Amino acid sequence: MVNARRRMALLRRLAPLAMTLAALLASAPRAHAREIFFDYGSHTGADDALELVDIALSRIVYSELGCPSDPVWLKLVATEGEALFVQLGMPLIEALRRMRPSLALVGPGLPRPGRLPFEVPAGLGAQVFATGGVREPRVVRGPGAAARSWLLLERRIVLPATGSYYLVAWSPEKRRVRLWIALGEVETEEISNVDDPEERATAFHQPWTAPDLSAPCAPARPPGRAPSATSCAHAAGPAGGALPATAAGLAAPAARRLRRRRAPRR
């Protein structure tokens, strides 16, 4: 009988603690379920853009722009009046502090494009979002505790026509840059074109995985002229480190996986 009373007294004392713990767990932010993709320099034009279906789904694409400084292209299919939520950011790495990549939306019903560092498909217009005026970008987190980024751009764009659109990001300074493009807000399956997306996302935000970030890309040399030491140093492709080291092995299987199609949500 005495033991029973003691157990009841202990349970009464623990009940408030259990309720507090349950409340804390309920109020803790959940991990945002999204599709995570990595670009290893294979989506540099409209013909080989990374295709994404259903612009409402939450996705993030990590890309490292090496030398030559080619843009990264994403392809979207949308209907007139749909709203596209898009963000552009960079990993919080000191070497990238002054870098300001640009983003363009290319598609039907948009203004006639001005001068751009890439070719716009015939019949399409473009809306450009420069980030050169952003002095103090907001710091955001995730995925992973060690992954912090500068948020350079956030827009919600009502699309003017039905058809194929492209998001194009590039470095106006023609330097080695790491950036990411996030779009959509509806949580979805946590799928990726790699087997360890969160680990790679964490590595993407670490300076030791790419020691020459922000280095300028050497201009193309005239025919017949011997390459300089500088041009040789920047002609080997993406910056060295954990991400580019696996690029060759992942490019083919990643491309096959990305060709899958998801039926649009009704």
NORHUMO-V98265 format. One record per pair of residues at least 24 apart in sequence whose ideal C-beta (glycine too) atoms are under 7 Angstrom apart, sorted by the first residue. I is the first residue (numbers start at 1). GAP is how many residues later the second one is. If there is no record, write none. Layout:
BEGIN
{{I;GAP} {I;GAP}}
END
This chain:
BEGIN
{{32;26} {32;155} {33;154} {33;155} {33;156} {33;157} {34;24} {34;25} {34;26} {34;153} {34;154} {35;24} {35;153} {35;156} {35;157} {36;24} {36;156} {36;161} {36;165} {37;24} {37;155} {37;156} {38;24} {38;155} {38;156} {38;162} {39;24} {39;33} {40;207} {40;210} {40;211} {41;25} {41;29} {41;197} {41;206} {42;209} {42;213} {43;29} {43;30} {44;26} {44;27} {44;29} {45;28} {46;27} {46;75} {46;120} {49;24} {49;25} {49;26} {49;117} {50;24} {50;25} {50;208} {51;24} {52;24} {53;24} {53;208} {53;209} {53;211} {54;208} {54;210} {54;211} {55;27} {55;29} {55;128} {55;129} {56;128} {56;129} {56;130} {57;127} {57;129} {57;131} {58;126} {58;127} {58;128} {58;129} {58;130} {59;123} {59;124} {59;125} {60;120} {60;122} {61;119} {61;120} {62;118} {62;139} {62;142} {63;106} {63;116} {63;117} {64;114} {64;146} {64;174} {64;175} {64;179} {65;105} {65;106} {65;111} {65;112} {66;110} {66;171} {66;172} {66;173} {67;109} {67;150} {67;167} {67;168} {68;149} {69;101} {69;102} {69;105} {69;106} {69;148} {71;47} {71;97} {71;98} {71;99} {72;97} {73;93} {73;95} {74;92} {74;93} {74;107} {75;89} {75;91} {76;89} {76;91} {77;87} {78;81} {78;87} {79;83} {80;79} {80;80} {80;81} {80;82} {81;77} {82;77} {83;73} {83;74} {83;75} {84;73} {84;75} {84;99} {85;71} {85;98} {85;99} {85;100} {86;69} {86;71} {86;81} {86;95} {86;97} {87;64} {87;66} {87;67} {87;95} {88;43} {88;64} {88;65} {88;81} {88;91} {88;93} {89;51} {89;60} {89;61} {89;62} {89;63} {89;90} {89;91} {90;59} {90;60} {90;62} {90;87} {90;88} {90;89} {91;58} {91;87} {91;113} {91;114} {92;47} {92;56} {92;57} {92;58} {92;113} {93;114} {93;120} {94;113} {95;112} {95;118} {95;119} {96;81} {96;82} {96;117} {96;118} {99;72} {99;74} {99;76} {99;78} {99;115} {100;31} {100;32} {100;34} {100;52} {101;30} {101;68} {101;69} {101;70} {101;76} {101;78} {102;26} {102;27} {102;28} {102;29} {102;67} {102;68} {102;70} {103;26} {103;50} {103;64} {103;66} {104;24} {104;64} {105;52} {105;60} {105;62} {106;59} {106;60} {106;62} {107;56} {107;57} {107;58} {107;59} {108;53} {108;55} {109;51} {109;52} {110;50} {117;53} {118;50} {118;52} {129;24} {129;26} {143;55} {143;58} {144;54} {144;57} {144;58} {146;56} {146;59} {147;54} {147;55} {147;58} {148;57} {149;31} {149;56} {174;42} {174;43} {175;39} {175;40} {175;41} {175;42} {176;36} {176;37} {176;38} {176;39} {176;41} {176;63} {178;26} {178;32} {178;35} {193;61} {193;64} {193;65} {194;56} {194;60} {200;43} {203;39} {203;40} {204;39} {209;32} {209;33} {209;34} {210;29} {210;30} {210;31} {211;29} {212;27} {213;26}}
END
